[in-house]
Amino acid sequence: MIHVSIWDKMIIFAFPLALTGMLQQLFNGADVGILGKFVGGSAMSAVGTNVPIIGLIVSVSMGLAIGANVVIARFLGMREEEQANRAVSTAFVTAVGLGIGLTVLGEAFAGLLLDLIGVPEDVRPYAESYLRVYLLGLPFIVTFNFLAAVLRSHGDTQTPLFALLIASVFNILANLWFVLVMDMDTGGVAFATVLSNVISSGILLNKLFHSKGALHLSLKNLFVIDRHSLHSMIRIGWPAALQSSVFSLSNLIVQSAINSLGSDAIAGSAGAFIIEINIYCFINAFGLA
């Protein structure tokens, strides 16, 4: 990327990144569409009212993942492969720990969060069921974001895209299975999303296990933590996480106002938000590049 022209390489780097972000949003989009078509407006609204909460949590992890991307790319650029390898394992351990921590906090405060944004009574059971099941997949979502950042530090935006493409197809099919065959509602589509995130993060983990050189993960160095790398990741990633969370926090406040208008308004907003967030993912990808 630093030799000759930059604009063409930026497009090659950013376009798969944009599609990756859009495929991640497709998980929620598929949930909204299938629930709206086969279950009903209240179930569709339940996903819509949870989107800003989930977005707030995920944006924090994606911001911190940028720290891992920068730190590892810096070591690779200086050809310090051993230090880069320690940073890779540090990123993995950080992702798992952060994901578990966010899950515990989310499960503890799920009910309170739904109360604070004023979820209507007819939507509340669906919303809480969806949120509590979805939160179980946070360790895998955070791990995917961090491992994708590791691969991007070496210029690889194609593997995360490939992983999400497989996971998205599985998510749609699993959604239909749980709703139409198993006769489940929001809990079923949330569980399908959890399984999809397990698949996407598993593909990236397998890629790093079979990688050569600095990005290689092995059982021996799987839980190695380099304090210097961790400190740098947090120092660089935290401002990005805070910046992303402000955008999500504003959506959370807006969602609270929409919730006061009833389930039909929530369902309409959910459909519109899927379009909005996909446009944002495309623009943001070029900014990240």
N, C-alpha and C positions, 0 to 999 in steps of 0.2 A: 504493500500500500504506500510505501514511502519512496518508490522509484517511479520516474517518469510522471505520467498524468495520474490524478487522484480520482476525478469524477467517475470514470468508468468502473474503477475498483470499488468505489463507494456504493455504486448501484448494485454490483455483484454481491457485496457484503450485506447491504441493507435490505434488499428485496426478500431473501429468505428469512431475515430477521422479522420483517413486517408480516410475512405469511405465518411465521411461528406465533407471533402475538395474536393474530387473527384466529388461528386454529385453537389457541388457548381459550379465546373468548367463545369459540364455537361450542365448547362444552356447555356453558350456560345458555347459549343460544338454542342448542338442541334440547336442553331441559325445558326451556320456556315454550318452544314450539310444540314438542310432543305432549307436554302437560296441557297446554291450551287446546290442542286438537282432540285429545282422547280422555282427559280427566275433567277439566273445567276451569273457569276463570279464577276461582279461589286458589287452586293449586298453582296456576300460572302466576298469580299475584304473589304467592309465597316465595317463588324464586326471585321475582322482581324486587321484592322488599329486602331480600338478602344480598343482592348483587353489590350494593355499596359497602356492606359490612365485609363481605368476602374481598372486595376490591381493596379496602383499606388494609386488610391483613396481608394480602398477596403483594401489594405495592411496596410494603416495607421490606419484604423478603427480596423482591426484585431490585430495589435500591441498594440493599446490602450486597447483593450478588455482583453489582457493578464494581464494588470494592475488590472482590475476588478477581474479576476480569482484569482490572488495571494492574493489580499487584503481580499476577502471574505473567501477564503480557510484558511487564517491565523486566522481570527476571529472564524471560525468554529472549527479549531484545538484548540483554547484557550477556547472553549465553551462559547464564548461571543455572545449569540444568538441575543440579542437586537442590538448590534453593527453591527453584520453581516446583520441583517434585514435592518438597515439603509443604509448599504453599497449596498445592493441589489437595493433599491429604487434609490440610488444615481447613480448606474450604468445605470438604466433604463432612468432616466432623462438626463444623460450625452449622452447616445446613441441617444435619440430623438433629443436633441439639436445639437449634432455633425452631425447627418444625414441631418437635415434641413440646417445647415450651409454649408455643403459640396455641397448640391444640389444647393443652391443659388450661391455659388462661381463657381460651374461647369457650370451652365446655363449662367452665366455672361461671362465666359472665354472659352466656348466651341468652338466658331468660331476661336478664337486666337490659341487655342491648336492645332486644325486641320491645321491651317496655319503654325504653327511652325514645325510640323512634315511632312509638304509637301505632303498632301493627293492629289492624282491626280484628275484632273477635272472630269473625268468620274465616279469617286468613291465618290466625295465630297458630292453631295446631299444625297446619301444613308447613308454616314457616319455621317453627321450632324443630319439627322432624327433619326438614331439609338441612337446616343449619347444623344441627348436632351430628348428623351423619357426614355431611361435607367436611366438617372440622377434623374428622378422623383421617382425612387424606392430606392434611396440611404438611406432615413430614415429607411426603412424597412430592408435593407441589414445590416446597422450598428446595428439596434436594434436586429436583429437575432444574429449577432456575439457577442454582449454583453450579451444577455440572454443565449446563448449557453455557454459562459464563466462562467456565474453564475451557471448553472447546472453542468458544469464540476468541479467547485470548490467543489462540493459535490460528485464527482466521477461518475456523470451521463453523459456518452457520447452517450447513446443509444437514448435518446429523441431527440436531435438535428439531429441524423441520420434518425430517423423515420420521422421527420418533413420534412427534405430535400428529402427523398424518395417520399413522397406524392407530394411535390411541383415539383419535377423533372418530375414525370409522368404527372402532370397537364401541366407543361411547354411544353412538347413535343406535347401533344394533342392540346393545345391552339395554338402553333406554326402552326401546320397543319391546324387548323381551320382558323386562320387569313390569311394564305397564300393561301390555296386551295379554301376555301369557300368565304372568304371576299375579296380575290384578293388584299391583302396588301403585302408590301415588308418588308424592315427593320424596319419601324415604327411599324408594326404589331407584329413581333417577339420580339421587345423590350418591347412592351406593355404586351405581354404574360409573359415575364420575370419579369416585375414589379408586375403583379398579382401573380405570383408564389412566389415572395419574401414576398408579403402581407400574403399569406397562411402560409409560413414557420415561419415567425415571429409571426403570430397570434397563431399558435399552441403552441409555446414556452411561449407566454404571458398567454395563457389559462392554461398551465401547472403550471406556477408560481401563478396564481390566485387561483388554487385549491390545491397548496402545503400546507403542515403544517409546523410550526416551523419557522426557520430562513429565509428560502427562500420564504416565503409567501408574495405575493404582494396583497395589497388591495387598494380600492379607497381612503381610508383614508391616507395611507402612499405612494401613488403612486408618488407624486411629492416632497417627502422629500429629501433634499440634506444635506449630512453630509460633512462639509468642510474638516475635517481631512481625511476621506475616499477618497474624490475627489482628494485631494492633493497627497495622496499615490498612487492612481490609475494612475495619470498623471506621477508622478516621476518614477514609475516602468514601465508603459506602453510606455512612450515616446521613450526611447532607442530602444525598440522592434519595435515600429512603424517606427523609423528612419532606423533601420537595414533592415526591409522589404521593405521600400520605395526605398532604394539604389538598390536592386535587380530589382525592377520595373522600376526605372529611367534608368538603363542600357538597359532594354528592349525597353524603349521609344526611346532612342538614336539609337538603332539598327533598330527599326521600321521606323524611319525617313530615314535611308539609304535604307531600303527595298522599301519604298514608291517611291523612285526615279527610281526604276526598272519597275514600272508599275503595273497594276491591277492583272495580272497573277501571278507575283512574290508575291504580297501581299496575294492572295488567297492560294498559296502553303505554304507560311509561316504560315498562320492562321491554316491550317490543321496540320502542324508539331507542332505548339506551343501547341495545345490541348493535344498532346501526352506528350510533355515535362512537362507541368504544372501539369499533373496528376501524373507523376513520382515524381516530387518535392513535391506534397501534401503528398504522401505516406511516403517519407523520413522525411519530416518536422514533421509529426504527432508523430514519435518516438522521435524526438528532443524535442517537446513540452511536451510529456509524461515524 
